[in-house]
């Protein structure tokens, strides 16, 4: 049984059974232990920095036709989403409503299946009192950009990013140089992908364990690509 990845000997494998007391997903093969550690550290920091946390799983795809703006898409996505959330909180304060300071914690892994564009599995951690759910989903073509024509400008004001789901789609759209409506098909919200964790709440430990079990899927060795100059895992830092 192989213990280290042949292309990166710093990446050790977890092959069977629980990891650090957590049940993990092994149905797609071994998991990278350093990825499990980074995911766990980020999750713990987010959960224990505030009384209530909302975790949101989302998948981000690149368009099949390749029409995207160059650059660092994931950092641009996080920066745009953080900016939108900051503006939203400031708007609430101006209306004399309570609004916390929200620092988005995140874990992102990059995967690529042979013959297809890369995609990203993401978990976002937000202050649990800032948003209560994803809210309304954005409208759009939902085609994943298959019919996108870069020579036909879209209307960036076609729909307001007035829900968390719309903010997330808008952030990915901006990272790619698209509009919200054009990017709808490139953002997927998995079923049951919102977790609410209150440290003093009943069932906290079970919810935390369930969330980590789900996030352990991000650490799977399968579909990770090496030697292309791309980082396969990105995560927020403390401080």
C-alpha positions as CSV (number, residue, x, y, z in Angstrom):
1,X,0.0,0.0,0.0
2,X,1.5,3.3,-1.1
3,X,2.2,5.8,1.7
4,X,3.2,8.8,-0.3
5,X,2.2,10.4,-3.5
6,X,4.9,9.6,-6.2
7,X,4.8,13.1,-7.6
8,X,5.0,14.9,-4.2
9,X,6.5,12.9,-1.4
10,X,5.4,15.5,1.1
11,X,1.8,14.3,0.6
12,X,1.1,11.2,2.7
13,X,-2.0,9.1,2.3
14,X,-4.8,8.1,4.7
15,X,-6.1,4.8,3.4
16,X,-8.7,3.4,5.9
17,X,-10.7,4.0,9.1
18,X,-11.4,7.3,10.9
19,X,-8.9,10.2,10.9
20,X,-8.2,11.9,14.2
21,X,-11.5,10.5,15.5
22,X,-13.5,11.7,12.5
23,X,-15.3,9.4,10.0
24,X,-14.0,10.4,6.6
25,X,-15.0,9.6,3.0
26,X,-12.8,6.9,1.4
27,X,-15.1,5.7,-1.3
28,X,-13.0,7.4,-4.0
29,X,-9.7,6.2,-2.7
30,X,-7.1,7.5,-0.3
31,X,-7.0,11.0,1.2
32,X,-4.1,13.4,1.5
33,X,-3.3,13.8,5.2
34,X,-1.8,17.3,4.8
35,X,-5.1,18.4,3.1
36,X,-7.2,16.9,6.0
37,X,-5.0,18.8,8.4
38,X,-5.5,22.1,6.6
39,X,-9.2,21.6,6.2
40,X,-9.6,20.7,9.9
41,X,-7.5,23.7,11.0
42,X,-9.5,26.1,8.9
43,X,-12.8,24.7,10.1
44,X,-11.8,24.8,13.7
45,X,-10.5,28.4,13.5
46,X,-13.7,29.5,11.9
47,X,-16.0,27.7,14.3
48,X,-14.1,28.8,17.5
49,X,-13.7,32.5,16.5
50,X,-17.4,33.2,16.9
51,X,-20.4,31.8,18.7
52,X,-22.2,30.9,15.5
53,X,-20.9,29.8,12.1
54,X,-22.5,29.1,8.7
55,X,-20.6,26.8,6.4
56,X,-21.5,26.7,2.7
57,X,-20.3,24.1,0.2
58,X,-20.2,25.3,-3.4
59,X,-18.5,24.0,-6.6
60,X,-17.0,26.4,-9.2
61,X,-16.4,25.4,-12.8
62,X,-14.5,26.9,-15.6
63,X,-16.3,27.2,-18.9
64,X,-15.9,24.5,-21.5
65,X,-15.4,27.1,-24.2
66,X,-12.4,28.6,-22.4
67,X,-13.6,32.3,-22.6
68,X,-12.3,33.6,-19.3
69,X,-10.2,36.5,-18.1
70,X,-6.7,35.6,-17.1
71,X,-5.5,35.8,-13.6
72,X,-5.9,34.2,-10.2
73,X,-9.5,33.2,-10.3
74,X,-9.9,31.8,-6.7
75,X,-8.2,34.7,-4.9
76,X,-10.3,37.1,-7.1
77,X,-13.4,35.2,-6.2
78,X,-12.7,35.4,-2.4
79,X,-11.8,39.1,-2.7
80,X,-15.0,40.0,-4.5
81,X,-17.2,38.0,-2.1
82,X,-15.5,39.6,0.9
83,X,-16.0,43.0,-0.6
84,X,-19.7,42.3,-1.3
85,X,-20.2,41.1,2.3
86,X,-18.4,44.1,3.7
87,X,-20.7,46.5,1.7
88,X,-23.7,44.5,2.8
89,X,-22.8,44.8,6.5
90,X,-22.0,48.5,6.1
91,X,-25.4,49.1,4.5
92,X,-27.1,47.4,7.4
93,X,-25.2,49.6,9.9
94,X,-26.3,52.7,8.0
95,X,-29.9,51.6,8.6
96,X,-29.1,51.2,12.3
97,X,-29.3,47.4,12.1
98,X,-26.8,45.2,13.9
99,X,-24.2,43.8,11.6
100,X,-21.1,41.8,12.7
101,X,-17.6,42.1,11.2
102,X,-17.5,39.2,8.8
103,X,-14.1,37.6,7.8
104,X,-14.7,34.9,5.3
105,X,-12.7,31.7,6.0
106,X,-12.4,29.2,3.2
107,X,-11.0,26.0,1.9
108,X,-10.7,25.5,-1.9
109,X,-9.3,22.5,-3.7
110,X,-8.6,22.3,-7.4
111,X,-9.4,19.1,-9.4
112,X,-9.3,18.1,-13.0
113,X,-10.6,15.1,-14.8
114,X,-8.8,14.2,-18.0
115,X,-10.3,15.8,-21.0
116,X,-12.3,18.4,-19.1
117,X,-11.7,21.8,-17.6
118,X,-10.6,22.2,-14.0
119,X,-13.1,22.7,-11.3
120,X,-13.0,23.8,-7.7
121,X,-14.6,22.4,-4.5
122,X,-15.1,25.2,-2.0
123,X,-16.3,25.5,1.6
124,X,-17.0,29.1,2.9
125,X,-17.3,29.8,6.6
126,X,-19.3,33.0,7.5
127,X,-20.5,34.5,10.7
128,X,-23.7,32.6,11.5
129,X,-25.7,35.7,12.3
130,X,-24.8,37.6,9.2
131,X,-26.7,35.3,6.8
132,X,-29.3,32.7,7.6
133,X,-29.0,30.8,4.4
134,X,-28.3,31.1,0.7
135,X,-31.5,33.0,-0.1
136,X,-32.8,33.5,-3.6
137,X,-30.9,31.8,-6.5
138,X,-29.9,34.0,-9.4
139,X,-31.6,33.6,-12.8
140,X,-29.6,33.1,-15.9
141,X,-29.0,30.8,-18.9
142,X,-27.6,28.0,-16.7
143,X,-25.6,26.8,-19.7
144,X,-22.2,27.0,-18.1
145,X,-21.2,29.5,-20.7
146,X,-21.7,27.1,-23.7
147,X,-23.4,29.9,-25.6
148,X,-21.3,32.8,-24.2
149,X,-20.1,35.2,-26.8
150,X,-17.3,37.5,-25.5
151,X,-18.0,40.1,-28.2
152,X,-21.6,40.6,-27.0
153,X,-21.4,42.7,-23.7
154,X,-23.7,41.6,-20.9
155,X,-25.6,43.9,-18.6
156,X,-23.9,43.8,-15.2
157,X,-27.0,45.5,-13.7
158,X,-29.4,42.9,-15.0
159,X,-29.9,41.4,-11.5
160,X,-29.0,42.7,-8.1
161,X,-26.8,40.5,-5.9
162,X,-29.3,40.7,-3.0
163,X,-28.8,37.2,-1.5
164,X,-25.8,35.2,-0.5
165,X,-26.2,32.8,-3.4
166,X,-26.3,35.7,-5.9
167,X,-23.2,37.2,-4.2
168,X,-21.3,33.9,-4.6
169,X,-22.3,33.6,-8.3
170,X,-21.4,37.3,-8.8
171,X,-18.0,36.9,-7.2
172,X,-17.2,33.9,-9.5
173,X,-18.5,35.9,-12.5
174,X,-16.3,38.9,-11.7
175,X,-13.3,36.6,-11.2
176,X,-13.8,35.3,-14.8
177,X,-14.8,38.6,-16.3
178,X,-18.4,37.7,-16.8
179,X,-21.8,38.8,-15.5
180,X,-23.9,37.0,-12.9
181,X,-26.4,35.7,-15.5
182,X,-23.6,34.3,-17.7
183,X,-22.0,32.5,-14.8
184,X,-25.0,30.8,-13.3
185,X,-24.3,27.5,-14.9
186,X,-20.7,27.5,-13.6
187,X,-21.7,27.6,-9.9
188,X,-23.3,24.6,-8.3
189,X,-24.7,24.5,-4.8
190,X,-24.8,20.9,-3.6
191,X,-27.9,19.6,-1.9
192,X,-27.7,19.9,1.9
193,X,-24.5,22.0,1.5
194,X,-25.4,24.6,4.2
195,X,-24.3,23.8,7.8
196,X,-25.2,25.9,10.8
197,X,-23.0,25.4,13.9
198,X,-23.6,27.1,17.2
199,X,-21.1,26.1,19.8
200,X,-23.5,26.2,22.7
201,X,-26.3,24.5,20.7
202,X,-27.7,21.0,21.0
203,X,-26.1,18.6,18.6
204,X,-23.1,20.8,17.9
205,X,-20.6,17.9,18.0
206,X,-22.6,15.8,15.6
207,X,-23.0,18.7,13.1
208,X,-19.3,19.5,13.3
209,X,-18.4,15.8,12.7
210,X,-20.9,15.7,9.8
211,X,-19.4,18.8,8.2
212,X,-15.8,17.5,8.5
213,X,-16.9,14.1,7.0
214,X,-18.3,16.0,4.1
215,X,-15.2,18.2,3.7
216,X,-12.9,15.2,3.9
217,X,-14.0,14.5,0.3
218,X,-12.0,17.5,-0.7
219,X,-8.8,15.8,0.4
220,X,-9.1,12.8,-1.9
221,X,-6.0,12.1,-4.0
222,X,-8.1,11.3,-7.1
223,X,-8.4,14.1,-9.8
224,X,-5.6,16.2,-8.2
225,X,-3.2,17.5,-10.9
226,X,0.5,17.9,-10.3
227,X,3.3,19.5,-12.3
228,X,1.2,22.2,-14.0
229,X,2.2,25.0,-11.7
230,X,-1.2,25.2,-10.0
231,X,-1.9,24.9,-6.3
232,X,-4.3,22.1,-5.5
233,X,-5.4,23.5,-2.1
234,X,-6.0,27.1,-1.0
235,X,-7.2,28.2,2.4
236,X,-7.6,31.3,4.5
237,X,-5.0,32.1,7.1
238,X,-5.5,33.2,10.7
239,X,-5.0,36.8,11.9
